[in-house]
Amino acid sequence: MYDENNIFAKILRGEIPCDKIYEDDNVLFFYDINPLAKVHVLGIPKVKCKDFSEFVKKTNPEKITNFFKKTEMIINRLEIADSGYRIISNSGHDGGQEVPHFHIHILGGEKITNFFKLDLK
């Protein structure tokens, strides 16, 4: 079940401020307050979905396409398309998801190293 009190829901309602890059009726992109790279942007759709799977299952195809087209627009606006970037979406407890609202991280502006180490024993 979707948690109406997660931090991204509060940001979408305007209860918590953010450093917006772009917003329209369907999406919001803003700078991460704890960046892991020179450029670290969060992108969230304005739909009540806790993770990627729920976003894909519950959202109409036009909104899904729009979200990823806007992601491309932001990457170009940030001028990191040519040098390279990383898009990350964590899902669920084992996937490291901290906020139960589907979102992506766009990292760039410098050489992105492996932030995550997996124990493959």
C-alpha positions in Angstrom: 0.0 0.0 0.0 1.2 3.5 -0.9 2.4 5.6 2.1 0.9 9.1 1.7 3.4 10.4 4.3 6.6 9.5 2.5 9.0 12.4 1.9 8.3 12.5 -1.9 4.5 12.7 -1.4 5.2 15.6 1.0 7.4 17.3 -1.6 4.8 16.8 -4.3 2.2 18.4 -2.0 4.5 21.3 -1.3 4.9 20.5 2.4 8.7 20.1 2.0 10.7 22.3 -0.3 13.1 21.1 -3.0 15.6 22.6 -5.5 13.5 22.0 -8.6 14.9 21.6 -12.0 11.7 20.9 -13.8 8.1 20.3 -13.0 4.9 19.8 -15.0 1.5 18.1 -14.3 3.1 14.6 -14.4 6.7 14.8 -13.2 9.1 16.5 -10.9 12.9 16.6 -11.1 15.0 18.2 -8.4 18.6 18.1 -7.0 19.3 15.4 -4.3 20.2 17.0 -1.0 22.9 14.4 -0.4 24.5 14.1 -3.8 26.7 11.1 -4.6 28.2 12.8 -7.7 28.8 16.3 -9.1 25.3 16.0 -10.7 22.7 14.1 -8.7 19.1 14.6 -9.6 16.0 12.8 -8.5 13.0 12.3 -10.9 9.6 11.3 -9.6 6.3 10.8 -11.4 3.2 12.4 -9.9 1.4 9.1 -9.4 0.9 7.1 -6.2 3.2 4.2 -6.8 5.8 2.7 -4.4 8.2 1.2 -6.8 9.1 0.6 -10.5 6.9 -2.5 -10.9 3.9 -0.7 -9.4 4.6 2.3 -11.7 4.5 0.1 -14.8 1.5 -1.9 -13.7 -0.7 1.0 -12.5 0.2 3.8 -14.8 -1.1 4.4 -18.3 1.5 3.9 -21.1 1.5 7.6 -22.1 2.5 8.7 -18.6 5.2 6.1 -18.4 6.6 7.2 -21.8 6.3 10.8 -20.8 8.3 10.2 -17.6 11.2 8.7 -19.5 11.1 11.3 -22.3 11.3 14.0 -19.6 14.2 12.1 -18.0 16.0 12.4 -21.4 15.1 16.1 -21.5 16.6 16.7 -18.1 19.8 14.8 -19.0 20.2 17.1 -22.0 19.4 20.2 -19.9 22.1 19.1 -17.4 24.5 18.8 -20.3 25.7 15.3 -19.3 24.4 13.3 -22.3 27.7 13.4 -24.2 30.0 12.7 -21.2 27.8 10.0 -19.7 25.5 9.4 -16.8 24.0 6.7 -14.7 20.3 6.1 -14.0 19.4 4.2 -10.8 16.1 3.0 -9.4 16.1 1.0 -6.2 13.2 -1.3 -5.5 12.2 -2.8 -2.2 14.1 -3.4 1.0 16.7 -5.8 -0.6 17.2 -3.3 -3.5 18.1 -0.5 -1.1 14.9 1.6 -1.6 14.7 4.2 1.1 11.6 6.2 0.0 8.5 4.1 -0.9 7.6 6.2 -4.0 9.0 5.2 -7.4 11.9 7.5 -8.3 15.1 7.6 -10.3 18.5 9.0 -9.6 20.4 10.6 -12.4 24.2 10.8 -11.7 26.8 12.5 -13.8 29.1 15.4 -14.3 32.1 13.2 -13.4 33.4 9.7 -13.8 30.9 7.5 -12.0 32.5 4.7 -10.1 30.8 1.7 -8.6 28.9 3.0 -5.5 27.6 -0.4 -4.7 29.5 -3.6 -3.8 27.7 -6.9 -3.9 28.7 -9.9 -1.9 28.3 -12.6 -4.5 29.3 -15.6 -2.2 
